[in-house]
Amino acid sequence: MPEPKPYVLNSKEVQRATLEWLEKRGVTTKAIAELVHYLQSPYYPDLTLEECEHHVVAVLSKREVQNAVLTGIQLDMLAEEGKLLPPLQDMVRHDEALYGIDEVLALSIVNVYGSIGFTNFGYIDKQKPGILNKLNDKTDGEIHTFLDDIVGAIASSAASRMAHRKQEEKENGLPSD
């Protein structure tokens, strides 16, 4: 009997699925880039949306980020379909105030990018600008308990990544990527 082939998941497939599921849930890389611009334009007045989107795409290329995105979206969808067991179903459906697992999952993204990402995440989570306001709207029938925090974490991480790259560029005269 032949040995079973080892399990291998294609990284490009995971990245494609991540972007596809974000778009299916109404989130584009441009919408996340607008959040990065919101966070960073006070420090970099010439900042473009294209530069912000470059950093968003870089953050979304990390497997840890992709895993959090796919997990959070699936949990939100299961809650929309009423497929979670009680009391979890009600906690996710109503974005229960004492249910903080959605933030914990989002912080796993921010953790990849350091303390600037953490402070940006707290700020943007309170402000809820742009796409975050739409995702946080609980009147449209969709559940985004996890996704609103995940999108805020991606934007915060991209802003942190950008800040670190710009500091490095400033100190070393290197072009940012």
Secondary structure, 3 states (H helix, E strand, C coil): CCCCCCCCCCHHHHHHHHHHHHHHCCCCHHHHHHHHHHHHCCCCCCCCHHHHHHHHHHHHCCHHHHHHHHHHHHHHHHHHCCCCCCCHHHHHHCCCCCCCHHHHHHHHHHHHHCHHHHHHHHHHHHHCCCHHHHHHCCCCCCCCCCHHHHHHHHHHHHHHHHHHHHHHHHHHCCCCC
